[in-house]
């Protein structure tokens, strides 16, 4: 435009949040990786953090969401296709994450000798789960939707190992770090991904209400072939190479592996009806599907479908917490970045006391979410350690509940820090805000997590006592934590907890664990402020309260290097 007609100069706008190393910038993440046992992976994580924080990576994430997947049900002749097409940016995200091993790293020890290691359990490399969780935390900031098949493929191994005859066939392709997007039989591919289908229209969370029928081909039984007829209301990532599904066999609800192609190379009759039109998670396809006599192979025994699929679900819940923590981190880092460049009322926003308090308050929850998620990842490292196993059983639903419930409110507040610039689709904030609710819903909503905690406490009452005793050591030096633990113990002893206080208990356990972790490991500015505001403060419904005595500038400075 000629200078004569220029209406204004563009100034006082923050530059895009990009071209940063998402690992190096994140003190809480770096410290958690070292503390929880993956110190040796700091160098590759630094390299990966640079890749996913680049301008190219964020543009990749934008494109994958701007151009969502499309279902092609039929070809030009009317023949069934049942394939889903994705934008190239989605495939680029998958290529990067699979090259990093985010779909398989905790199981890499099975590659050397799958026959013996499947039987003996093998020995996982030290820090493998923690390092993989750090990679997922970072990848979710680049683009969260593609993390769904990454998560499910990793988690599926836990269930597949229950049926060695199937695991020995599929594991070598799962453990490959290439990405093969082609629609071909597994035997012709360099790698595979695994999806999942559990819920049906009439049941949702109540999978025992499923009506999909499974009829054996021949004798049936463990590892045997069945024909499945029925539907799934939600089946995620429909272009995966196989799915773990639930169906009713003669002995009850059972778990099956259902491949896209049959051993003879023909396409399994898995009929996709439509893709879900979702609030967020737009880059990832979720489908409604019908099984028209689809072939599947039984995992374990008939009637043991829920225990089998829970092995997978537990791993996916870890990833829900980790990726939500990662998105919380990105939202706050983006807000701090903006406030350092934007001026209002003759001051940078970062120097306005009210704004600094809001940013610091959000940063405390990011620290807590990161600490809880990576403490949980360490528990997955040591399945044979009774103490770690107890933490995993109780704290998986606790951590998933609190982190995933905290994320939407925090991401909204971070979006508000950007004002109108946060509300429009060109930036990161709006996409993040649409994305974060999914993890609170997927793999068990809030009430389901509360019920899972109560179920653990009913079956294993000593688990809670173990946890409280361990946290009690940290509480000796902090009156807020000590008083909070007394309130949690009162809830544990209240007969009404089962019916009315499940959410209060799960939140109480989460805050107690987070407070103990931050009090012991975070800088005093962070730990003291979290304990005082979350455990010792009064009722509040928004950020920026209860930090009058905290060093909010120090907390914000830790959140993002200048």
C-alpha positions as CSV (number, residue, x, y, z in Angstrom):
1,X,0.0,0.0,0.0
2,X,1.4,3.4,-0.8
3,X,2.5,5.4,2.2
4,X,-0.1,8.0,1.4
5,X,-2.9,5.6,2.2
6,X,-1.4,3.8,5.1
7,X,-3.8,4.0,8.1
8,X,-1.4,2.9,10.9
9,X,1.8,1.2,11.9
10,X,1.6,-2.2,13.5
11,X,3.4,-2.2,16.9
12,X,2.9,-3.4,20.5
13,X,2.2,-6.9,19.2
14,X,4.0,-9.9,20.6
15,X,5.9,-12.1,18.1
16,X,4.7,-15.6,17.5
17,X,5.7,-18.2,20.2
18,X,7.9,-20.4,18.1
19,X,11.6,-21.2,17.5
20,X,12.1,-22.2,21.1
21,X,13.5,-25.4,22.7
22,X,10.5,-26.7,24.6
23,X,12.7,-29.0,26.8
24,X,15.5,-26.5,27.6
25,X,13.0,-23.8,28.4
26,X,11.1,-25.9,30.9
27,X,12.9,-26.1,34.3
28,X,10.1,-28.2,35.9
29,X,10.2,-30.8,33.2
30,X,14.0,-31.0,33.1
31,X,14.2,-31.5,36.8
32,X,11.4,-34.1,36.8
33,X,13.2,-36.1,34.1
34,X,16.3,-36.3,36.2
35,X,14.5,-36.8,39.5
36,X,12.4,-39.7,38.3
37,X,15.2,-41.6,36.7
38,X,15.8,-40.6,33.1
39,X,18.8,-38.3,33.5
40,X,20.7,-40.1,30.7
41,X,18.0,-39.0,28.2
42,X,18.4,-35.3,28.7
43,X,20.5,-34.9,25.6
44,X,18.1,-36.6,23.1
45,X,15.1,-34.8,24.8
46,X,16.9,-31.5,24.3
47,X,17.3,-32.3,20.6
48,X,13.6,-33.3,20.4
49,X,12.5,-30.2,22.3
50,X,14.1,-28.1,19.6
51,X,12.4,-30.0,16.8
52,X,8.9,-29.7,18.3
53,X,9.3,-26.1,19.3
54,X,10.4,-24.9,15.9
55,X,8.3,-22.6,13.7
56,X,7.9,-25.5,11.2
57,X,6.5,-27.8,13.9
58,X,3.9,-25.3,15.1
59,X,2.9,-24.7,11.5
60,X,2.6,-28.5,11.1
61,X,0.3,-28.6,14.0
62,X,-1.8,-25.8,12.6
63,X,-2.2,-27.4,9.2
64,X,-3.1,-30.8,10.7
65,X,-6.0,-29.2,12.5
66,X,-6.9,-26.7,9.7
67,X,-7.4,-29.6,7.3
68,X,-8.9,-32.4,9.3
69,X,-9.2,-36.1,8.2
70,X,-11.8,-37.2,5.7
71,X,-13.5,-40.6,5.4
72,X,-13.7,-42.2,2.0
73,X,-16.3,-44.9,2.3
74,X,-16.6,-46.0,-1.3
75,X,-14.6,-45.8,-4.5
76,X,-15.9,-44.6,-7.9
77,X,-17.3,-48.0,-8.6
78,X,-19.3,-48.3,-5.4
79,X,-16.8,-50.7,-3.8
80,X,-16.1,-50.3,-0.1
81,X,-13.0,-48.4,0.8
82,X,-13.3,-47.5,4.5
83,X,-10.1,-45.4,4.5
84,X,-9.4,-42.1,6.1
85,X,-7.3,-39.4,4.4
86,X,-5.1,-37.0,6.4
87,X,-3.2,-33.9,5.5
88,X,0.5,-34.4,5.0
89,X,1.2,-32.4,8.1
90,X,-0.5,-35.1,10.2
91,X,1.8,-37.7,8.7
92,X,4.8,-35.5,9.4
93,X,3.8,-35.4,13.1
94,X,3.5,-39.1,13.2
95,X,6.8,-39.6,11.5
96,X,8.6,-37.4,14.0
97,X,7.0,-39.0,17.1
98,X,7.5,-42.6,16.0
99,X,11.1,-41.9,15.1
100,X,11.5,-40.7,18.7
101,X,9.9,-44.0,19.9
102,X,7.0,-42.5,21.6
103,X,4.8,-45.4,20.5
104,X,7.0,-48.1,21.8
105,X,10.0,-47.1,23.9
106,X,9.0,-48.7,27.2
107,X,8.8,-52.1,25.4
108,X,12.0,-51.9,23.4
109,X,13.6,-54.5,25.7
110,X,11.2,-57.1,24.1
111,X,12.9,-56.7,20.7
112,X,16.0,-58.7,21.4
113,X,14.3,-62.0,22.2
114,X,10.5,-61.7,22.2
115,X,9.9,-65.4,22.7
116,X,11.8,-65.6,26.0
117,X,11.1,-62.1,27.2
118,X,7.4,-62.4,26.7
119,X,7.4,-65.4,29.0
120,X,9.8,-63.9,31.6
121,X,8.7,-60.3,31.5
122,X,12.2,-59.1,30.6
123,X,13.8,-56.0,32.1
124,X,12.8,-52.5,30.9
125,X,15.6,-50.0,30.3
126,X,16.1,-47.7,33.3
127,X,14.2,-44.4,32.7
128,X,12.5,-45.6,29.5
129,X,9.0,-44.8,30.6
130,X,9.9,-41.4,32.2
131,X,11.8,-40.4,29.0
132,X,9.0,-41.5,26.8
133,X,6.5,-39.5,28.9
134,X,8.8,-36.4,28.5
135,X,8.7,-36.9,24.8
136,X,4.9,-37.2,24.8
137,X,4.7,-34.0,27.0
138,X,6.7,-32.2,24.3
139,X,4.9,-33.8,21.2
140,X,1.5,-32.8,22.6
141,X,2.7,-29.1,22.5
142,X,3.5,-29.4,18.8
143,X,0.2,-31.1,18.0
144,X,-1.9,-33.1,20.4
145,X,-4.3,-35.0,18.1
146,X,-1.7,-37.3,16.6
147,X,-0.7,-38.4,20.1
148,X,-3.9,-40.6,20.2
149,X,-2.6,-43.4,18.0
150,X,0.9,-43.0,19.5
151,X,-0.6,-43.5,23.0
152,X,-2.8,-46.4,22.0
153,X,0.0,-48.3,20.2
154,X,2.3,-48.0,23.2
155,X,-0.5,-49.0,25.6
156,X,-1.7,-51.9,23.5
157,X,1.5,-53.8,24.1
158,X,0.5,-54.3,27.8
159,X,-2.7,-56.1,26.7
160,X,-1.1,-57.9,23.7
161,X,1.4,-59.5,26.0
162,X,-1.4,-61.4,27.6
163,X,-1.7,-63.5,24.4
164,X,1.9,-64.4,23.4
165,X,0.8,-66.1,20.1
166,X,-0.5,-62.7,18.9
167,X,2.2,-60.6,20.5
168,X,5.0,-62.5,18.8
169,X,3.5,-61.7,15.4
170,X,2.7,-58.0,16.0
171,X,5.4,-56.8,18.4
172,X,8.2,-56.6,15.8
173,X,6.2,-54.2,13.7
174,X,5.0,-52.2,16.7
175,X,8.7,-51.8,17.9
176,X,9.7,-50.4,14.5
177,X,10.5,-46.7,14.7
178,X,9.6,-46.0,11.1
179,X,6.1,-44.7,10.2
180,X,4.2,-46.5,7.5
181,X,1.0,-44.8,6.5
182,X,0.1,-47.2,3.7
183,X,-3.1,-49.2,3.8
184,X,-1.7,-52.7,3.3
185,X,-1.5,-56.0,5.2
186,X,0.7,-56.0,8.2
187,X,3.2,-58.4,6.7
188,X,3.9,-55.9,3.9
189,X,4.5,-52.9,6.2
190,X,7.5,-51.6,8.0
191,X,5.5,-50.7,11.1
192,X,2.0,-50.7,12.5
193,X,-0.2,-48.7,14.9
194,X,-2.9,-50.0,17.1
195,X,-6.3,-48.4,18.0
196,X,-9.1,-49.3,20.3
197,X,-12.9,-49.6,20.3
198,X,-14.8,-50.1,23.6
199,X,-17.9,-47.9,23.9
200,X,-21.2,-48.5,22.2
201,X,-24.3,-46.3,21.8
202,X,-26.3,-47.9,24.7
203,X,-23.4,-48.2,27.2
204,X,-20.7,-45.6,26.9
205,X,-18.6,-46.1,30.1
206,X,-20.6,-49.1,31.0
207,X,-18.9,-51.5,28.6
208,X,-20.6,-54.5,30.2
209,X,-23.7,-53.3,28.4
210,X,-22.0,-53.9,25.0
211,X,-24.1,-56.0,22.6
212,X,-21.5,-56.8,19.9
213,X,-21.5,-60.6,19.5
214,X,-18.4,-62.8,19.1
215,X,-18.8,-66.2,17.6
216,X,-15.9,-68.6,17.5
217,X,-14.5,-70.0,14.2
218,X,-13.9,-73.5,15.2
219,X,-13.0,-74.3,18.8
220,X,-12.3,-70.7,19.8
221,X,-10.5,-70.1,23.0
222,X,-7.3,-68.1,23.9
223,X,-5.7,-66.8,20.7
224,X,-8.5,-68.3,18.6
225,X,-10.4,-66.7,15.7
226,X,-13.9,-65.2,16.1
227,X,-16.4,-63.4,14.0
228,X,-17.7,-60.1,15.5
229,X,-21.1,-58.6,14.6
230,X,-22.1,-55.3,16.1
231,X,-20.9,-51.7,16.4
232,X,-18.8,-49.2,18.3
233,X,-20.0,-45.6,19.0
234,X,-16.4,-44.4,19.3
235,X,-13.4,-46.1,17.7
236,X,-10.4,-43.9,17.7
237,X,-7.8,-43.6,15.0
238,X,-9.6,-45.7,12.4
239,X,-6.6,-45.9,10.1
240,X,-4.6,-48.0,12.6
241,X,-3.6,-51.4,11.4
242,X,-5.5,-53.3,14.2
243,X,-7.8,-52.5,17.1
244,X,-8.3,-53.9,20.6
245,X,-12.1,-54.3,20.9
246,X,-14.6,-55.7,23.4
247,X,-17.4,-58.1,22.4
248,X,-19.7,-60.6,24.1
249,X,-18.6,-64.2,23.7
250,X,-20.3,-67.2,25.2
251,X,-18.6,-66.7,28.6
252,X,-19.1,-63.0,28.7
253,X,-17.4,-59.7,27.7
254,X,-14.1,-60.5,26.1
255,X,-11.1,-58.7,24.5
256,X,-10.1,-59.2,20.8
257,X,-7.4,-58.1,18.4
258,X,-9.1,-57.0,15.2
259,X,-6.8,-56.3,12.2
260,X,-7.7,-54.3,9.1
261,X,-6.4,-57.1,6.8
262,X,-6.9,-60.8,7.2
263,X,-4.1,-63.4,6.9
264,X,-5.0,-64.0,3.2
265,X,-4.5,-60.3,2.4
266,X,-8.2,-59.5,2.0
267,X,-9.8,-56.5,3.9
268,X,-11.6,-57.3,7.1
269,X,-15.3,-56.2,7.0
270,X,-14.9,-53.2,9.3
271,X,-17.4,-50.7,8.0
272,X,-16.8,-47.1,9.1
273,X,-20.1,-45.1,9.2
274,X,-18.8,-41.6,9.8
275,X,-16.1,-39.6,11.5
276,X,-17.1,-37.7,14.6
277,X,-17.4,-34.0,14.4
278,X,-15.6,-33.1,17.6
279,X,-15.1,-30.0,19.7
280,X,-11.3,-30.4,19.5
281,X,-8.8,-33.1,18.7
282,X,-9.6,-32.3,15.1
283,X,-6.4,-33.6,13.5
284,X,-7.2,-37.1,14.8
285,X,-10.0,-39.2,13.4
286,X,-12.6,-40.8,15.7
287,X,-15.2,-43.0,14.1
288,X,-18.5,-44.8,14.4
289,X,-18.1,-48.3,13.0
290,X,-20.0,-51.5,12.3
291,X,-18.5,-55.0,12.3
292,X,-20.2,-57.1,9.6
293,X,-18.8,-60.4,10.7
294,X,-15.3,-58.9,11.2
295,X,-12.6,-61.4,12.1
296,X,-10.8,-61.0,15.4
297,X,-8.6,-63.0,17.7
298,X,-9.3,-63.6,21.4
299,X,-6.8,-62.2,23.9
300,X,-6.7,-64.3,27.1
301,X,-9.8,-66.1,28.2
302,X,-13.4,-65.5,27.3
303,X,-15.2,-63.4,29.9
304,X,-12.0,-61.6,30.9
305,X,-12.3,-58.7,28.6
306,X,-12.3,-55.9,31.1
307,X,-9.2,-57.1,33.0
308,X,-7.4,-57.5,29.7
309,X,-8.3,-54.1,28.3
310,X,-7.6,-52.4,31.6
311,X,-3.9,-53.2,31.1
312,X,-4.1,-50.9,28.0
313,X,-6.4,-48.3,29.6
314,X,-4.0,-47.8,32.6
315,X,-1.2,-46.8,30.3
316,X,-3.4,-44.5,28.3
317,X,-4.5,-42.7,31.5
318,X,-0.8,-42.0,32.2
319,X,-0.6,-40.3,28.8
320,X,-3.8,-38.3,29.4
321,X,-2.1,-36.7,32.4
322,X,1.2,-36.2,30.7
323,X,-0.2,-34.6,27.6
324,X,-2.6,-32.4,29.6
325,X,0.4,-31.2,31.6
326,X,2.2,-30.5,28.4
327,X,-0.6,-28.4,27.0
328,X,-0.9,-26.5,30.3
329,X,2.8,-25.8,30.0
330,X,2.4,-24.5,26.5
331,X,-0.6,-22.3,27.4
332,X,1.3,-20.6,30.3
333,X,4.6,-20.2,28.4
334,X,2.7,-18.6,25.5
335,X,0.9,-16.3,27.9
336,X,4.2,-15.3,29.7
337,X,5.8,-14.7,26.3
338,X,2.9,-12.4,25.2
339,X,3.0,-10.5,28.4
340,X,6.7,-9.8,28.1
341,X,6.1,-8.1,24.8
342,X,2.8,-6.4,25.2
343,X,2.3,-3.0,26.9
344,X,-0.8,-1.6,28.5
345,X,-1.1,1.6,30.6
346,X,2.6,2.5,30.0
347,X,3.9,-0.8,31.4
348,X,4.6,-4.2,30.0
349,X,1.8,-6.6,31.0
350,X,4.4,-8.7,32.8
351,X,5.1,-5.8,35.1
352,X,1.5,-5.2,36.0
353,X,1.1,-6.7,39.5
354,X,-2.3,-8.2,38.9
355,X,-1.1,-9.9,35.7
356,X,2.1,-11.2,37.3
357,X,0.0,-12.8,40.1
358,X,-2.2,-14.5,37.5
359,X,0.8,-15.9,35.5
360,X,2.5,-17.0,38.7
361,X,-0.6,-18.7,40.0
362,X,-1.0,-20.7,36.7
363,X,2.6,-21.6,36.7
364,X,2.2,-23.2,40.1
365,X,-0.5,-25.6,38.7
366,X,1.8,-26.4,35.8
367,X,4.6,-27.3,38.2
368,X,2.2,-29.5,40.2
369,X,0.8,-31.2,37.1
370,X,4.3,-31.9,35.8
371,X,5.5,-33.2,39.2
372,X,2.5,-35.5,39.6
373,X,2.6,-36.9,36.1
374,X,6.3,-37.8,36.1
375,X,6.1,-39.3,39.6
376,X,3.4,-41.5,38.2
377,X,5.6,-42.3,35.1
378,X,8.3,-43.6,37.5
379,X,5.8,-45.9,39.1
380,X,5.2,-47.5,35.7
381,X,8.9,-48.1,35.5
382,X,8.9,-50.6,38.4
383,X,5.9,-53.0,38.2
384,X,7.5,-55.5,40.5
385,X,8.2,-53.0,43.3
386,X,5.3,-53.2,45.8
387,X,5.5,-49.6,46.8
388,X,5.7,-48.3,43.3
389,X,2.9,-50.7,42.3
390,X,0.7,-49.4,45.0
391,X,1.4,-45.8,43.9
392,X,0.5,-46.8,40.3
393,X,-2.8,-48.4,41.3
394,X,-4.0,-45.5,43.5
395,X,-2.4,-42.5,41.9
396,X,-3.1,-43.3,38.2
397,X,-6.8,-42.2,38.6
398,X,-5.9,-39.5,41.1
399,X,-3.3,-37.9,38.8
400,X,-5.4,-38.3,35.7
401,X,-8.4,-36.7,37.4
402,X,-6.6,-33.7,38.8
403,X,-4.3,-32.8,35.9
404,X,-7.0,-33.3,33.3
405,X,-9.6,-31.4,35.3
406,X,-7.3,-28.5,36.0
407,X,-6.2,-28.1,32.4
408,X,-9.3,-26.5,30.8
409,X,-9.7,-23.7,33.4
410,X,-6.0,-23.0,33.3
411,X,-5.8,-22.9,29.5
412,X,-8.9,-20.5,29.4
413,X,-7.1,-18.2,31.9
414,X,-4.0,-18.2,29.8
415,X,-6.1,-17.4,26.7
416,X,-7.6,-14.5,28.5
417,X,-4.1,-13.1,29.2
418,X,-3.8,-12.6,25.4
419,X,-7.2,-10.9,25.2
420,X,-8.8,-10.9,21.7
421,X,-5.5,-12.2,20.2
422,X,-6.1,-15.4,22.2
423,X,-9.6,-15.9,21.1
424,X,-9.0,-15.9,17.3
425,X,-7.9,-19.1,15.5
426,X,-4.6,-17.7,14.1
427,X,-2.8,-18.3,17.4
428,X,-2.1,-21.2,19.6
429,X,-4.5,-20.4,22.4
430,X,-7.8,-21.1,20.7
431,X,-6.7,-24.6,19.5
432,X,-5.3,-25.5,22.9
433,X,-8.6,-24.5,24.6
434,X,-10.6,-26.7,22.2
435,X,-8.2,-29.6,22.7
436,X,-7.8,-29.8,26.5
437,X,-11.2,-31.2,27.5
438,X,-10.7,-34.5,25.7
439,X,-8.3,-36.0,28.2
440,X,-10.7,-35.4,31.1
441,X,-13.4,-37.3,29.1
442,X,-11.3,-40.0,27.3
443,X,-10.5,-43.2,29.3
444,X,-12.7,-42.3,32.2
445,X,-14.4,-39.1,33.1
446,X,-14.2,-37.5,36.6
447,X,-16.7,-39.7,38.3
448,X,-15.2,-42.8,36.8
449,X,-11.8,-41.8,38.2
450,X,-13.3,-41.2,41.6
451,X,-15.0,-44.6,41.6
452,X,-11.8,-46.2,40.6
453,X,-10.0,-44.7,43.6
454,X,-12.8,-45.9,45.9
455,X,-12.6,-49.3,44.4
456,X,-8.8,-49.5,45.1
457,X,-9.4,-48.4,48.6
458,X,-12.1,-51.0,49.2
459,X,-10.0,-53.8,47.8
460,X,-6.7,-52.6,49.3
461,X,-7.3,-50.4,52.3
462,X,-3.6,-50.5,53.1
463,X,-2.7,-48.7,49.9
464,X,-4.0,-45.4,51.2
465,X,-2.3,-45.8,54.5
466,X,1.0,-46.4,52.7
467,X,0.5,-43.2,50.7
468,X,-0.5,-41.1,53.7
469,X,2.4,-42.4,55.8
470,X,4.9,-41.5,53.0
471,X,3.4,-38.1,52.6
472,X,3.4,-37.7,56.4
473,X,7.2,-37.6,56.4
474,X,7.1,-34.5,54.2
475,X,4.3,-33.0,56.3
476,X,6.4,-32.8,59.4
477,X,8.0,-29.6,58.1
478,X,4.9,-27.9,56.8
479,X,1.8,-27.0,58.8
480,X,-0.4,-26.6,55.6
481,X,0.4,-30.1,54.4
482,X,0.0,-31.6,57.9
483,X,-3.5,-30.0,58.3
484,X,-4.5,-31.1,54.8
485,X,-3.5,-34.7,55.4
486,X,-5.6,-34.7,58.5
487,X,-8.6,-33.7,56.4
488,X,-7.8,-36.4,53.8
489,X,-7.7,-39.0,56.6
490,X,-11.0,-37.8,57.9
491,X,-12.5,-38.4,54.4
492,X,-11.0,-41.9,54.3
493,X,-12.7,-42.7,57.6
494,X,-16.1,-41.2,56.6
495,X,-18.7,-43.8,55.6
496,X,-20.3,-41.3,53.3
497,X,-17.2,-41.0,51.1
498,X,-18.4,-43.8,48.8
499,X,-21.6,-41.9,47.9
500,X,-20.9,-38.3,48.3
501,X,-17.2,-37.4,48.9
502,X,-15.4,-39.3,46.1
503,X,-14.4,-36.1,44.3
504,X,-13.3,-34.4,47.5
505,X,-11.1,-37.4,48.4
506,X,-9.5,-37.6,44.9
507,X,-8.7,-33.9,44.9
508,X,-7.4,-34.1,48.4
509,X,-5.1,-36.9,47.5
510,X,-3.8,-35.1,44.4
511,X,-3.1,-31.9,46.3
512,X,-1.4,-33.8,49.1
513,X,0.9,-35.6,46.7
514,X,1.6,-32.5,44.6
515,X,2.2,-30.4,47.7
516,X,4.7,-33.0,49.1
517,X,6.5,-33.3,45.8
518,X,6.8,-29.5,45.3
519,X,7.7,-28.9,48.9
520,X,10.5,-31.4,48.7
521,X,11.9,-30.8,45.2
522,X,10.8,-27.4,43.8
523,X,12.5,-24.1,44.6
524,X,11.1,-22.6,47.9
525,X,9.4,-19.8,45.9
526,X,7.3,-22.4,44.1
527,X,6.8,-25.0,46.9
528,X,5.9,-22.6,49.6
529,X,3.5,-20.7,47.4
530,X,1.7,-23.9,46.2
531,X,1.3,-25.2,49.8
532,X,0.1,-21.9,51.2
533,X,-2.4,-21.2,48.4
534,X,-3.7,-24.6,47.6
535,X,-3.6,-26.3,50.9
536,X,-3.7,-23.4,53.3
537,X,-5.7,-20.9,51.4
538,X,-9.4,-20.2,51.3
539,X,-12.1,-20.9,48.6
540,X,-11.3,-19.4,45.1
541,X,-12.7,-19.8,41.6
542,X,-10.1,-18.0,39.5
543,X,-6.4,-17.5,39.2
544,X,-4.4,-14.6,40.7
545,X,-5.5,-15.0,44.3
546,X,-3.8,-16.0,47.5
547,X,-0.2,-15.1,46.4
548,X,0.2,-11.7,48.2
549,X,3.2,-13.1,50.2
550,X,4.7,-15.1,47.3
551,X,7.6,-14.0,45.1
552,X,5.5,-14.0,42.0
553,X,8.2,-12.5,39.8
554,X,10.6,-15.3,40.7
555,X,7.9,-17.9,39.9
556,X,7.2,-16.4,36.5
557,X,10.9,-16.0,35.7
558,X,11.2,-19.8,36.3
559,X,8.3,-20.5,34.1
560,X,10.0,-19.3,30.9
561,X,13.5,-18.0,30.3
562,X,13.8,-14.6,28.8
